[in-house]
Amino acid sequence: MKDVAIYTDGACSGNPGKGGWGCVLIYKDIQKEFSGYDENTTNNRMEMQAVIEALKKLKEPCIVDLYSDSAYVCNAFVNDWISSWKNNGFKNANKKEVLNKELWLEIIELCNIHKVTFHKVKGHADNRLNNLCDKLATDEIKRHSI
């Protein structure tokens, strides 16, 4: 299996509001950038959409190191909230429906194809590729706000 690094970020102008997502995929010395837009969404949904779109770009099963500044996304996997949610019928610790269930299910499905390790990075700091993803996401919002 190929080793791929993925960086993702989501942004929202208003929450909910206009949203953008960005991702960078790196395989060996090849780096590709992707981004997208949603007219009415939330920041968490854009963070998740960035992960989904990035993993969908992979053409075969890969070993993925995925870097995100989203504690929401990373903690769901690193702290294994996913297993608890699945075991509880997608209800959280407060017995309420887990928000964004359809996106979580899509991420889980993609993670079943690839061997994904999630890494939390500090947002808006000195991580060049995280900053690039943030720019891709916010540029999508700007482009659609003109």
Helices and strands as residue ranges (DSSP letters): E 2-14, E 17-27, E 30-41, H 43-56, E 62-68, H 71-78, H 81-87, H 101-113, E 115-120, H 128-144
